[in-house]
Amino acid sequence: MAAPLRRTHPPRRGATDRLRDRRGTTSLEFALVGGLLLSLLVGGLDLARYMFTLECLRATTAEAVRLATLRGSQNLNAGSAACSSLSGSLAGAAARVPFLHADQVTATLSGCATQAGVTTVTVTVQYPFSFAVGYFGAKSRPMSETAQALFN
């Protein structure tokens, strides 16, 4: 009796067998979708950081208005005009907001006017913001908030 034939190599697979093979599809799908998901995650974190910084800037503006009102009231209590020292830079506005870099916050007072015993001062606070990733070509965006202080 003759010995059975032994194959020394595996049988060749046809093209249809290779198309049905599902090995490696998970890695390929993740490679296609993973970059998009990571981009959305970083973009969402950047947007949240922007909104938080905007809220901190609004708190700084409220603090600057408070300081302007106190300064104007001190002028009135001292017997001088309310607008005597209410123009130019306002230092110390970012002292109560610990999340902003105080050296980059610019708070200015302008447009002080008194009519019928009511003094109005415009307060503008600016802060530079940089995105972690430059989406749509915008890497940095300066932020600005303006408010008016009224006191009598």
C-alpha positions as CSV (number, residue, x, y, z in Angstrom):
1,M,0.0,0.0,0.0
2,A,1.1,3.4,-0.8
3,A,1.5,6.0,1.8
4,P,-1.1,8.9,1.7
5,L,0.1,12.1,0.1
6,R,1.2,14.7,2.6
7,R,0.9,18.3,1.8
8,T,3.9,20.3,2.8
9,H,2.2,23.7,2.5
10,P,-1.3,24.9,3.4
11,P,-3.8,25.0,0.6
12,R,-3.9,28.3,-1.3
13,R,-6.8,30.6,-0.4
14,G,-8.8,32.2,-3.2
15,A,-9.7,35.8,-3.5
16,T,-13.2,35.2,-2.1
17,D,-11.8,33.6,1.0
18,R,-9.6,36.6,1.6
19,L,-12.5,39.0,1.3
20,R,-14.5,37.0,3.9
21,D,-11.6,37.1,6.4
22,R,-12.5,39.6,9.2
23,R,-9.1,39.6,10.9
24,G,-7.8,43.2,11.5
25,T,-11.0,45.0,10.7
26,T,-11.3,46.3,14.3
27,S,-7.9,48.0,14.0
28,L,-8.8,49.5,10.7
29,E,-12.1,50.8,11.9
30,F,-10.5,52.4,15.0
31,A,-7.8,54.0,12.8
32,L,-10.5,55.6,10.7
33,V,-12.7,56.7,13.5
34,G,-10.2,57.3,16.3
35,G,-8.7,60.4,14.9
36,L,-12.1,62.0,14.5
37,L,-13.1,61.1,18.1
38,L,-9.8,62.4,19.5
39,S,-10.3,65.6,17.6
40,L,-13.8,66.0,19.0
41,L,-12.5,65.3,22.5
42,V,-9.7,67.9,22.4
43,G,-12.1,70.4,20.7
44,G,-14.7,69.9,23.4
45,L,-12.1,70.4,26.1
46,D,-10.8,73.6,24.4
47,L,-14.4,74.9,24.1
48,A,-15.0,74.2,27.8
49,R,-11.7,76.0,28.7
50,Y,-12.7,79.0,26.6
51,M,-16.1,79.2,28.3
52,F,-14.5,78.9,31.8
53,T,-12.0,81.7,30.9
54,L,-14.9,83.8,29.6
55,E,-16.7,83.4,32.9
56,C,-13.5,84.3,34.8
57,L,-13.2,87.4,32.7
58,R,-16.8,88.4,33.5
59,A,-16.0,87.9,37.2
60,T,-12.9,90.1,36.8
61,T,-15.1,92.7,35.1
62,A,-17.5,92.7,38.0
63,E,-14.6,93.1,40.3
64,A,-13.3,96.0,38.3
65,V,-16.7,97.7,38.4
66,R,-16.8,97.2,42.1
67,L,-13.3,98.8,42.4
68,A,-14.4,101.7,40.2
69,T,-17.5,102.3,42.3
70,L,-15.5,102.2,45.5
71,R,-12.9,104.6,44.1
72,G,-15.7,107.1,42.9
73,S,-17.5,106.9,46.3
74,Q,-14.2,107.6,48.1
75,N,-13.8,110.7,45.9
76,L,-17.3,111.9,46.8
77,N,-16.8,111.2,50.5
78,A,-13.5,113.2,50.4
79,G,-15.4,116.1,48.9
80,S,-13.8,116.0,45.4
81,A,-15.4,115.3,42.0
82,A,-16.4,111.7,41.5
83,C,-14.4,111.5,38.2
84,S,-11.2,112.9,39.5
85,S,-9.3,109.6,39.5
86,L,-11.5,107.4,37.3
87,S,-9.6,107.0,34.1
88,G,-6.8,104.9,32.8
89,S,-5.6,101.6,34.0
90,L,-7.2,99.8,37.0
91,A,-4.8,97.7,39.0
92,G,-6.0,94.9,41.2
93,A,-9.0,93.9,39.2
94,A,-7.8,90.3,38.7
95,A,-6.7,89.8,42.3
96,R,-9.8,87.9,43.2
97,V,-9.9,85.6,40.2
98,P,-7.1,83.1,40.7
99,F,-7.5,81.2,37.4
100,L,-6.4,84.1,35.1
101,H,-2.8,85.3,34.8
102,A,-3.0,88.7,36.6
103,D,-0.1,90.1,34.6
104,Q,-2.1,89.5,31.3
105,V,-5.3,91.1,32.4
106,T,-5.9,94.7,31.2
107,A,-8.6,96.7,33.0
108,T,-9.2,100.3,31.9
109,L,-11.6,103.0,33.0
110,S,-13.0,105.5,30.5
111,G,-15.9,107.8,29.8
112,C,-16.5,109.1,33.3
113,A,-19.4,111.5,33.4
114,T,-21.8,112.9,36.0
115,Q,-25.3,113.9,35.1
116,A,-28.0,114.8,37.7
117,G,-25.9,113.4,40.5
118,V,-25.4,110.0,38.9
119,T,-21.8,109.1,37.8
120,T,-21.3,106.7,34.9
121,V,-17.9,105.0,34.2
122,T,-17.2,102.5,31.4
123,V,-15.0,99.6,32.5
124,T,-13.2,97.4,29.8
125,V,-11.3,94.3,30.7
126,Q,-9.2,92.4,28.1
127,Y,-7.4,89.0,28.3
128,P,-5.6,87.0,25.6
129,F,-6.8,83.5,25.1
130,S,-4.9,80.8,23.2
131,F,-6.5,77.6,22.0
132,A,-4.6,74.3,22.5
133,V,-5.3,73.3,18.9
134,G,-5.8,75.8,16.1
135,Y,-9.2,74.9,14.6
136,F,-10.2,76.8,11.5
137,G,-6.9,78.7,11.5
138,A,-7.6,80.6,14.8
139,K,-4.9,79.8,17.3
140,S,-5.5,82.8,19.6
141,R,-8.4,85.0,20.3
142,P,-8.4,88.1,22.5
143,M,-11.3,88.3,24.9
144,S,-12.9,91.5,26.0
145,E,-15.8,92.5,28.4
146,T,-17.2,95.9,28.9
147,A,-19.5,97.1,31.7
148,Q,-20.7,100.4,33.1
149,A,-20.5,101.4,36.7
150,L,-23.3,103.7,38.0
151,F,-23.1,105.3,41.4
152,N,-24.3,108.5,43.1
